[in-house]
Amino acid sequence: MTRSLAALVDDAADRLVREGFSPADARVDAGVIARALLGWDVATWLARQQEAVPVTAPARLDAAIARRARREPVAYITGEREFYGRPFRVTRDVLIPRGETEFVVEAALACLAARRGGAPRIIEIGTGSGCIAVTIACEASVHVTATDVSSGAIAIARENARRHAAAGRIDFVEGSLLAGRGTAPGAWDLVVSNPPYVARRDRDALAADVREFEPDQALFGGDDGLEVIRAITRTASTALAPGGSLVMEIAAGQADAVRDLIDERRAFGAVRVQPDLQGIPRVVVADRVR
């Protein structure tokens, strides 16, 4: 009997279960990987999953499932992750975009919508895959400057900007924080960031697919997780124009500490902390006093 693609994916899922994955997670991961290898979307898979297995499919899927069995993230295996409805290329040079980071984009877009005046001056610190900068540029039709200390990340971010026809609206700059761009007081109207915020002392508590595969410099914010957040807060307190906004993602349990860091600068008004869908305080928004 001719073997079907559905049966091949069932076998792949069974292999992941034997490696310690839950049946539900194994099924999802095997399906996503198989569709990526075939270049199919969900609708195509549903329509064609009973077709005979292509000659090269078993070996390719076997190699990919072996990577997942070693806990390599699915996004690195497929080379892609969706963010805000757009596909973004990802490699081990960049943090994998998460759904909760979409709340950073929502907050940034709200700040831009409430703003009056000319073209806003926007900078993202630590762009990674470019998912925030590209999404803001596309959604608001604005120009964005995006920085990162990693040349590998900058290369991936540029690729994603080209993919979504946003390359002409984003300046990518290699370097930390403002990377020497617009360091004068009042240079920016919006500073946005998803900074490294995991405490290094918590490394062993992370899932293996995060701890062993995603880039350390995009994950860890010093011993307490606040090292980069401190630097961004200090920088934004002078670089933001009066009425400008700082929008920043934070970790669970950091809200009070981050609020205190912002208040210490005496440059901002009331700090707004916005939750994600799980009710976890996730995004901090602080406006520079006028």
N, C-alpha and C positions, 0 to 999 in steps of 0.2 A: 504493500500500500504506500502511495506517495505521502510523504510527511508534509504537514502544513506548517506555515509560519507560526500559527497559534500554538501548536504542539512544541515547536522549538522554544518559544518564549516560556511555556509552562516548564520545560526542562531547566531553562535558565533560572527561573524563579525558585524552583526546587533546590537548585545548587546554592543559591543565596540563603535559603532557609537552613540548609545544612551548615552554612558558615555562620549562623547565629542571627540572621535577620528575621524579623517577624514576617509571617506569611503575607500580610498586607503590604508592608514596605518592600518585600522582595518582588511581589507582583508588579507594583508601581514602577520600581527601578528597572526591572527587566523590560517592561513595556516601553518606558521612555527611551532606554538605550537602543532597543530594537528599532523603534520608529526613527530615531536619529540616524542610525546606520543605513536605513532604507531611504531616508529623506522624505518620510511620510508624515502627514499630520494625523490627528486622531480620527478624523472622518475617513481618510484613506485607509487607515488601519482597520477600522470597523468594516469597511467594504471589502477588504482584500486579505484579511488575516487567514482565510482558509485556503489561500493559494499555495502552490507547491513552493518549497524552500529554494531560493536561488542558490546556485552552486557555491558562491563565495560566502554566503550568509553564515553558515555554522562556524567557520573558523574565525570570522570577524566578531561575531557575537561572543564566542567562547573567550577570545582575548579581552574583550571589553568587560565581560562578567568577571573574569579573573581580576581585573583592576578593581572593580566594585567590591569583590570579596575581600580585597586588602584594605577596604574602607576608603578608597579614593572617591571623592564626591562625584556624583553623576554629572554635574555641570562641567567638571574638568574632563570627564570621559567624552561627553558629547560636544564640548567646546562652546556651550551656549547656555544662557539663562535668560528668561523673560523678566523684564522690569517695566512696570507702568505700561504694559501692553506692547512693548517693543522687545525684539530679541537682541541680546548683547553677547558679543564674543567674550569668553573668559578663558584665561589660562592660569597657571599657578603663580603668575606674576601679580595677580589681582585677587582681592577679596571677592567672593561670590555675592552678587546682589541679593539682598533679602527683601521680603515683602514689607517688613517694618520700616525699611528705609524709604519706602514710598510716602510715608508720613512726613519725612523731611521735605520731599518735593512739594507735598500739599501745603505745608507751612510756608515754604519759600514762595510759592505761587500766590498764597494769600497775602503775604507781605508786599509783593509786587503789585497785586491788584489794588491794595489800599494806598499805594504810594501815588503822589502827585508830582508833576514836574517833567523834566526831560527824560532822555534814555537812562535807565538805571545802570549803575556801575556795579557789576556782580563778580564776586570771586568765590570759587570753591577751593577749599584747602583739603588736599588728600583725595584726588579725584578717582584713583584706582581705575576701574573699568570705564570711567566716564559716565556712568549711568545717571548720576544726578545732574551733572553739567549738560549732558546731551538732552535729557528730558526737559530741563528748564528752558534750554534754548529752543527746543521744538514746541513746547506747550505755550510759551509766552512770546515767542519770536523776538528774543532779546540776545544781546551779545554777552558772553560769559568768558572770564579768565579762569583757568583751572590749573592747579599746581599739584605736583607729586614729587616725592624724593626718589622714586623709582623710574629709571629710564624704560624698563620693561612695561610698567604700568602706563606710562605716557604713550608708548607705542600702541598698546591695546586700546587706550582711550581715543587716540587719533583714528584708529581703524573703525571704532564704533561711531565716531562722529561722521566719518565719510559714509558709513553704511546708512545712516539716517539723515543724510543731506544737511548736516549741521556743521560741517567742517569750517565753513566760512563765517560762522558766528561764535566760534570758540578759539581762544588762544590757549594752547597748552604750554606750560612752562615747567621745566624740571627744577625742583628745589623745594625747600621746606617752607611751611607757612605761606607768606606772600611771595616768596621766591624773588624778592627785590622789586616786585611790581607794585607800584602805588603804595609805598610805605609812609607817605606824608599824611599828617593828620587830616581826617575827613576825605580820604581818597575813594572810599567805597560806600555804596548804598546798601549792599547786602553781602554779608559774609556767611557762607553756608559750608557745613562740613559733617561728614560721618567719620569722626576721628578714631584712631585706635583707643579703645577704652576698657579692654580686659586687663585686670590686674595680673601681673606676671606670676604672682604667688598662686593664682587660680588655674594655672596652665594645666595641671594634671586632672582638673575637674572637667575640662572641655571634652567633647566627643572626639573620638580618634580621627574622624574625617575632617574635623576642623583643626585640631592640634597638630596633626602630622602632615597636612597638605596645604593649608592656607598660609599666606605669607605672614611671618611673625611681625614685621614692621607695620602691617595693616591691622593686626589684632591687639597687640599689647601696648598699653599706655603706662609703662613703668610699674613699680611695685604695687601702687595703689590703683592703677588704671586711670589716674587723673593727670598724668604728666603732660600729655599733649593738649588736653582740655585746658589746663592752666595756661599754656603758651598761647593757645588760640584766643582765650578770653582776654589775656593781657594785650595781645596784638589788636584784637577787634575793638578794644576800649578806646584806642586812639585812631585806628585806621578808618573806623566808621564815621560817616558824616552825621551831624545831628539829625535825628529822626530815622537813621539807618537801622538795620536789624541784623542780629546774629541769630542764625538758625543752626542747631547742632543736635545730632543724635547722641543719646547717652545710654548707658547700660542700666539694667534693672538695679534698683537700690542706690543709684547715684544722684537722684534728684536733689536731695537736700544739700549734699556736698557741692554740687555744681551751682546751685542757687547761691550758696555762700560765697563761692569763688567769684561769681558775677557781681554780687553785692559789694564785695571787697574793693572792686575797681572804682566804685562811686561814679561810674559813667553811664549807667543804665537805669531805666525806670523799672517798673514792676516786671518780674520774670514770669513768663507763662510756661507751664509744663503741660504738654499734651500727651495723652495715653495712646497706646496702640490698640488693636482690636481685642487683645487680652486684658486690657485695662492697666497695663504696665506703663508707668511714666517713661516716655520714649524720646520725645523731642522737646528741647528747650528753645524758647524764643525770647530774646531780650532786645529792646529798642534803646538805641543811644538817645540820651536826653537831648532836647533841643537847646 
